[in-house]
């Protein structure tokens, strides 16, 4: 599995691309906040994806608390 590098993730480019793909318009005064949230999400994803799992671990088909 490839590692996700949150530091190499280009959040401004991703936000611009996804806004276009999804047909969203982001008001200029909100763009910096959206990008900051995407950067924070990328850092969190990096933490989750960096956690090593044993080879025998499989995801549960249904989450049950």
C-alpha positions as CSV (number, residue, x, y, z in Angstrom):
1,X,0.0,0.0,0.0
2,X,1.3,3.5,-0.8
3,X,1.8,6.0,1.9
4,X,-0.2,9.2,1.9
5,X,2.1,12.2,2.4
6,X,0.0,15.0,3.9
7,X,3.0,17.4,3.5
8,X,3.1,16.8,-0.2
9,X,-0.7,17.1,-0.6
10,X,-1.6,20.3,-2.5
11,X,-4.7,21.4,-0.7
12,X,-5.4,24.6,-2.7
13,X,-5.2,22.7,-6.0
14,X,-7.4,19.9,-4.6
15,X,-10.0,22.3,-3.4
16,X,-10.0,24.1,-6.8
17,X,-10.2,20.9,-8.7
18,X,-13.0,19.3,-6.6
19,X,-15.0,22.5,-6.6
20,X,-14.9,22.4,-10.4
21,X,-15.7,18.7,-10.6
22,X,-18.6,19.0,-8.2
23,X,-19.9,22.2,-9.7
24,X,-19.4,24.2,-6.5
25,X,-18.6,27.8,-6.1
26,X,-16.6,28.9,-3.1
27,X,-16.8,32.5,-2.1
28,X,-13.4,34.2,-2.1
29,X,-13.8,35.1,1.6
30,X,-14.2,31.4,2.4
31,X,-11.6,29.9,0.2
32,X,-8.7,30.1,2.8
33,X,-11.0,28.5,5.4
34,X,-11.9,25.6,3.1
35,X,-8.3,25.1,2.2
36,X,-7.3,25.1,5.9
37,X,-9.9,22.5,6.6
38,X,-8.7,20.3,3.7
39,X,-5.1,20.6,5.0
40,X,-6.3,19.5,8.5
41,X,-8.3,16.6,7.0
42,X,-5.2,15.5,5.1
43,X,-3.1,15.5,8.2
44,X,-5.7,13.4,10.0
45,X,-5.9,11.0,7.1
46,X,-2.1,10.7,7.2
47,X,-2.2,9.7,10.8
48,X,-4.9,7.1,10.1
49,X,-3.2,5.7,7.1
50,X,0.2,5.5,8.8
51,X,-1.1,3.1,11.4
52,X,0.2,-0.4,10.6
53,X,-2.2,-3.2,10.6
54,X,-1.4,-6.9,10.8
55,X,-1.8,-8.8,7.5
56,X,-4.7,-10.9,9.0
57,X,-6.8,-7.8,10.0
58,X,-9.9,-7.3,7.8
59,X,-12.4,-4.5,8.1
60,X,-15.7,-5.4,9.7
61,X,-18.6,-5.5,7.2
62,X,-20.8,-3.6,9.7
63,X,-19.8,-1.3,12.5
64,X,-21.2,-2.4,15.8
65,X,-20.2,-0.4,18.9
